[in-house]
Amino acid sequence: MSDIQAVILAAGEGTRLRPLTKNRPKVMLPVVNRPILEHVLDAVVKAGIRDITVVVGYKKEQVMTFLNKYPMEISVAVQDKQLGTAHALSCAKEFIHTKTVILPGDNYIDSESIKKMMEADDAILVSHHPHPENFGVVVQKGGFLEDIIEKPDTADESSLVSCGVYTLSPKLIGKISVCNMTDLMKALVSGKDKISVIEADDWEDAVYPKDLLSLNRHLLSAVKTSKAGIVDKSAKITGSVVIGENTKIGANCVIEGPVVIGDDCNIDGDVHIGGGTSIGSHTTIEPFTYIKNSILMNSSSVGSHSRIVDTVIGEGCICMDHISTVTEEVGAVLGDRVTVGPFTILNGCSIGNNTTIKGRKTIDFEIPEGSLVI
């Protein structure tokens, strides 16, 4: 549709996902081995929008490099200081000339919900969430927005929360005088502007690491089997499984989809990979290791006789043999280039980038980046 455009807000850091966002913006975190932002762009394009602007800020070079490789031209606006979502939108004003759908680049939203927003004049997208207290709860009357209560003390699962997706005319965008979109919505409603409330078909945000794992599971459910690597004839593969180019799956491996494995990986014999798992490219998994419901980013390795469950492992990590994660929502979160010695138990911990942990330890606390645990 030529009479509508999209602005994707991709300038933020995502501080609640540290240490994963210390080296990359939240929109570039991999889900099903692709940046969250790529899933958003694909949904916008599938909905029929071709005029797209992305607002970048925190570590903008990474986002701009990715956008240069995206298979269609994307306009880029820069938010020099991360002062809020409405301020980020105002940084794209020079590109806005018609009705605009505004989306966060770090949430998943399906194309059908975007189409609903394209049909509205001025609107806010809402959804149910099991933890509405972490979001802006929407108060509506007669299908129109009355108020947004940001992170209320009390809310139940019947509450509708803002998805951070809006449709606005250039006239209303021209009224931006605040930093955050919630405050902008409040100001517009106070000024008697009508904002329709539209319920999403499919939306998910990744606020914390456990949400990142949930989003990964959610998007894995749509993958279709594709095997480009070399799979040993004794390996047992069930469900939807993607195996990248030049990846080797060893003897007697068991892979239970949905699972995505990137390019140039080496999955040794007798490895068991359970559902909800994404393994990045150039990754090595040694024998007799079990992995389930986890994200392993590029160029990492897991030693033999390990058990990795409900865990996020950053880029370039080395997990030696006999590593075990203890599940309590999230078994462990490892930043980039973390080395974990053998016979280590990771119990709900967060480990900063460039940290080395010597073996035979139980880690159940947060470790700052650059640490040496002996």
N, C-alpha and C positions, 0 to 999 in steps of 0.2 A: 504494500500500500504506500503510495507516494505522499499521501497527505498526513503521515504520522512518522515520528522518529522516536528513537530511544536514547536515553542517557544512562550509562551504567557507572555507578559510583564505586571506584576501585582505588581510592586514595588512602584508606586506613591501614593500620598495622595489624590489629587483632591481638591486643595485649593479653587477653585471657587465654590465648593459645600459645603463649611463650612456653618453652624456648623455641617452638617450631617456627614462630614468626620473627625471631630475632634476626634471621638471615634472609627472610623473604616476606613479602606482604601476604596477608591472609588469603587474598584472591588467588595467589599462586600456589597454595597448598594443594598437593595432588590428591584427588579422589578418583578411584578407578583409574589411577595412573595418568590422569589429566588434571590440569589446574581447575579449581572451582570456577574461575572466570570463563574458561572454555565451555563448560556446561551451560552457563548463563547465556553466553553469546550464541551458542547453538540453538537454545530455546527461543531467543529473540528472532533469529533468522528463520527458524521453522515457523514462527508465528506470522512471518511475512514482512517484517521490518528490515529495510536495507540501509536506512540512514541512521547510523549508530555513532555515538560519541562516547568515549570512555574517559572518565576523569581519573587521573593518576596523581600520586603524591609520594607516600612512603615507599622508598626503594623503587622509584618510578622507572628506572632503567630496565629492571627485570620485566615489568609489565609491558613496556614499550617494545622490548625485544620480542616478547611473545606475540604482541599484536602485529608486528611487522611480518610474522610468519603465518598469521591467520589468513585463510583463503578468500578474504574480501577486504576492501579498503575500510579502515576504521579511523574516524577523526579522534584526536587526542587533545584533551584540555588538562592543564596542570593546576593542582592546588598546592601552592608552595608551603603553606602551613596548614596542618590538619585541624581546622577550627570547627568542624562539624559537617553534617551531611547536607544541610541547606546551603551552607557556604560553598561546599564542593559543587553543588548544582549551579550556583551563581557563577562559578568559574567557567562553566560551559555556555554561558548566555550568548556568546558570539556565534555559536553553532545552532542555536535554537530559533526556528522560524515557523513552527507549526505545533500542533498538539503533540505532546511528548509523554512517553511512558518512562518513568524514572525507576531504576532498579538497583539494588545493592549487588555488587559484583561478587560478594562472598556468601550468598544464599543460593540454594537451589530453587528454581521456580520452573514449572512446566509451561509448555507453549500454549496450552489451552487456557490457562489462567491469564497469560499475557494477552491472548485474543480477547478475552472478556474485558480487560482493561483498555484495549484499543477501541472497543465499541462505546466506552463511556466518555463523557465530556471531561469532568473533573472527578477523580475518584481515589479511594484508598483501598488496597487489597488487605483482607484480613483472613485469619485462620485460627483454628483451635490448636492448643499446644498443651502438653502435660504439665508444663511449668510456666504458666502465664505470668507469674511474678517476676520473671526475668525479662519481660518485654513491656511494651506500651499496650495497656488494655483499652480497647476501643468501646466508647459509649455511643450508641446510635439511637435514632428515633425516626421511624418511618422510612428506613433505608438510607438515611443521611447521617453524616458524622455530627455528633454533639460535642464530644470531648475525647481526649486520650490521657489516660492516667499512667504515667511512666513508672514502671516497676512498683506496683502497689503492694502494700503490706499484706493484704489478703486478696486472694483471687482463687477461683476454682476452675476446673477443666471445662466448664460451660462458657467461660469467658472467651471472647474473641480478641486476638492480639494483632497488632499491626505487623505486616510482613515487610514493611519498608519499601513497598512498591506503590507508586502513585501514577495517576494520569493527570496532567495539568496543561492548561492552555498557556501560551506565551504571556498573556495578560496577568495570570496569577503568578507565574514564575517571576514576572517583573516586579511583584510585590515583596520579594524576599528582603527582609530587614533583620533577620535573626540567623543564628548559626545552625540550628538543628531542624530537621524536617518535622519532628513532632511539634516544636514551637511554631513552625510555619503553618501547620495544619490548624493549630489552636487559634492563631492570629487570623487565618482566613475565615474560620467558622465564626469567630467573634465579630468579624467584619461583614457578616451575613452572606458570605459566599457559600454556595451549596456544594458539598463534597459527598458523592455517593459512596456507600459501603458495599464492596463486592467480595464475596467469599472465594478463596482460592480452591482449586481442585487438588493441587499437589505443591507443597512448599515445605522446605526444611532449612533451618539455620544451624550453623556449627559454632556455638558460642564457646564451648569447652571441648577438650580432647575427646570426651565420651561422645559428644555430638558429632565430632568428625568421623568417628567409627560408625555411628548410626547412619550418617549421610553416605558413607562408603557402602555400607550394606544395602541401603535403599537404592542407590544407583547401580550397584552390581546386579540387582534383581532384573535389570533390563538388558544385560549383556547377552550376546549370542555367541555360541561356540565358534571358535576360530583357532586352528592349530597350524602354526607356521614353522614350529621348531621340530626337533628330533625327539620322538617319544619312544622309549624302550617298549618292546612288545609285551613285557610282563607288567607294565604300569597299568593301574586301574583308574580310569577317569569317568566320573559321573557328573551329571548336571551340566550347567553352562560354564565352560572353561575357555578362556582365551590364553593361548601360548604364543609368545612373540617370536620374531625371526631369530634364528641362530641360538635359540634356547634349547637346552638339553634336559630331558626328564629321564632320570636314571631308573634302574631296574627296581621292580617291586614298589614303586611309589604309588601312593593313593592320593588322588586329588578329588575332592568333593565340592563341586561348584555351588554357588557362583564364585568363581575365582578368576582373577586376571593376573597374568605373569608377563612381564615386559620382555624386551629383546635382550639377547646375549646373556641370558642367565644360565647358571649351572645348578640344577636341582639334583643332588646326588641320590644314590639308591636308598630305598627304605625310608624316604621322607613322606610324611603325612601332612597334607595341606587341607584344612577344613574350610567350610564356606565363610563368606564375608571377608575374604582376604585379597588384598592387592599387593603385588610384589613388583617393585620398580625394576628398570633395566639394569644390566650389569651387576646383578645380585647373585650371591652364592649361598646355598643352603646345604649343609653337610649332613651325612647319613644319620638316621634314627632320630630325626628332629620332627616335632609336631608344632604346626602353626595354625591358628584359627582366629577369625574375626580380628584381623590386624592389618595395619598399613606398614609396609616396608618400602622406604623411598630408595631412589637409585643408588647403586654402587655400595650397598651394604652387604654384610655377610653374617650368617648365624652358624655357629659351630655345631658339632655333632651332639647327640643326646640332649638336646635342648627342648624346652616347652615354652612357646611364645603365644600367649592368648590375650586378647583384648588390649593390644599394645600398639603404640605408634613409634616407629623407629625412623629417625631422620636420615639424611643423606650421608654416605661415607662412614657409617658406623661399623664397628667390628665387635660382634658378640662372640666370644669364644665358646668352648664346649661346656656342656652341662649348665646352661643358663635356664633359669625358671622364673616365670612371672606369676605372681599370685593375684588372682582376679578379685577386685572389689570395684566394680564399674570399669576402671581402667587399670590393667596390670602394671603398665609403666609407660612413660613418655620419655623418649630419648631425643635430645637435640641432634644437631649435625656433628659428625666426626667424634662420636663417643666411642670409647673402647671399654668393654666390660670383660674382666678376666674370668677364668673358668670357675665353675662351682659357685656362681653368684645367684642369690635370690633377689628378685626385684618385686617389691611389695607395694604397689600403688604409688610409686615414686615418680618424680620429675627430675631429669638429669640434664643439666645445661650443656651447651655446645662445648666441644673441645675438652671434654672431661675424660679422665682415665681412672678406672676403678680396678684395683688389683683384685685377684681372685679370692674366693672363699669368704664372701661378705653377704650380709643381708642388708639391703638398702630399702628403708621404708620412710625416707624423708626427702626433702627437696635439696638438690645439690647445685650450687651456682656454677656458671660456666667457667671453663678453664681450671677446674679443680683436679687435684690428685688425691684419690682415696686409697690409703695403703693399709 
